[in-house]
Amino acid sequence: MAEKVKCDMRSWENVYINSRKLAEKIKESGYQPDIIIGLARGGWVPARNLCDFLGVKDLLSLKLEHWGITASPDGEAKIKFPLKMDLSGRKVLIVDDCSDTGESLVEAKKHIQTLNPDEVKTATMQIFDSTPSEDIPDFWVEKIPWVWVIYPWNMTEDLINLISQLLNKRGRLHLDHIRHGLEEEFLVSVDTKMIKEIMLEGERRNKTMRIGDEGDHWVNVAE
């Protein structure tokens, strides 16, 4: 039997709690950044939370690309929109949601160091067992076995992609079968109402479509 792709759905409350715990670790270290850089897109929310908890007003965003389709790597991490500014004398904290291979934070830190900051440190809410020891961020909250973490700001996109994978494997499916399939293949538990909302959004994005006399079954548009 093929190994299931385990997913871990996180709530807004969980993100808030872990952001606060992360802030406490940073405070305990004595490090006080005066500028926070959130990696787009996953680092935005925890970065903004840390601004609040640490009293930092300057918040920037740095866009990297690494992950493509849900739970699938998209090559090496690379800077998409580099920053162009002088950070001389500034203490910088780079924030992402989690660190898997560590490449995103490593590339981000290399880029920020070219802008002449006084000091740069990195932070995430989660790291994984697979994160290389030399690339573990300076601050983190949880160390967990590898899973695909579904954060609340990425739930729609992730579920559309997971359901698309399910439809590719199993063909046309009713909403109830989609719900059971998500539990069986990805260990994700969501109710039928939410799945219908996700499927309608997938249809709007031209990724899924309804078929059947009553429009009660779904397939990928590619079919």
C-alpha positions, -999 to 999 in steps of 0.1 A, spaced: 0 0 0 14 34 -10 22 57 20 -3 84 26 7 120 22 0 134 56 -13 169 59 -17 190 91 -43 218 90 -35 247 113 -60 273 126 -57 310 129 -56 306 167 -28 281 164 -8 305 142 -14 333 167 -3 312 197 28 300 179 37 335 168 35 346 204 57 317 215 82 326 188 82 362 200 90 351 236 119 330 224 133 361 205 128 383 236 146 357 258 176 357 235 180 395 239 177 400 201 157 431 192 152 436 155 143 470 142 131 457 108 112 425 100 111 409 66 83 384 59 90 359 31 61 359 7 37 344 9 39 321 39 58 344 62 35 374 60 11 366 89 37 354 114 59 384 105 30 409 111 23 391 144 59 395 154 59 432 146 31 435 171 46 414 198 81 428 195 71 465 189 87 467 154 72 492 129 92 485 98 79 455 79 91 444 45 83 416 22 106 394 1 92 371 -26 109 337 -31 98 307 -51 104 272 -40 72 252 -37 48 248 -66 18 225 -65 8 215 -30 32 190 -14 55 191 -44 89 209 -46 94 233 -75 132 233 -78 157 254 -59 146 284 -39 152 316 -57 145 353 -52 118 365 -75 116 402 -65 149 413 -49 150 442 -25 170 473 -34 178 494 -3 205 502 22 201 484 55 232 497 72 230 498 109 197 478 109 191 446 129 169 423 106 147 394 114 136 372 84 104 353 90 88 324 73 60 300 83 81 269 84 115 256 73 118 222 55 150 221 34 160 254 48 168 268 13 143 296 14 157 312 45 193 305 34 188 323 1 168 351 17 196 357 43 223 357 16 203 384 -3 197 405 28 233 404 38 242 421 5 222 451 17 248 458 45 226 451 76 242 452 111 229 418 119 205 392 104 186 364 122 159 340 110 127 327 125 99 302 117 70 287 136 78 251 126 109 231 115 109 195 104 129 164 113 143 168 77 156 203 81 194 202 78 210 210 111 232 237 95 201 255 81 179 255 112 166 290 118 178 310 148 144 309 164 116 283 160 88 269 181 79 233 170 100 205 155 77 180 138 79 150 115 75 160 78 39 168 69 24 192 44 12 220 67 -20 236 55 -21 271 70 -54 290 71 -42 316 45 -35 288 20 -63 264 27 -83 271 -5 -53 267 -28 -40 236 -10 -74 219 -10 -80 226 -47 -47 211 -55 -52 180 -32 -86 174 -47 -72 178 -82 -47 151 -74 -75 129 -60 -96 134 -92 -66 125 -114 -62 93 -95 -99 83 -90 -117 100 -118 -152 117 -115 -163 119 -79 -193 130 -58 -187 155 -30 -191 127 -4 -165 106 -22 -142 136 -24 -145 140 14 -137 103 20 -109 105 -5 -92 134 13 -93 115 45 -79 83 29 -52 98 7 -41 129 27 -55 124 62 -74 157 58 -108 160 75 -132 187 61 -170 187 59 -190 184 27 -201 221 29 -165 233 28 -156 209 0 -185 223 -21 -172 258 -15 -137 247 -25 -150 229 -56 -170 260 -67 -139 281 -63 -119 255 -83 -145 258 -110 -141 296 -110 -104 291 -114 -111 268 -143 -94 238 -126 -125 217 -118 -160 213 -133 -193 198 -125 -207 170 -147 -237 146 -147 -274 152 -151 -277 169 -118 -242 184 -118 -234 164 -87 -201 149 -98 -167 166 -104 -137 162 -126 -106 181 -135 -110 206 -163 -80 188 -181 -103 158 -185 
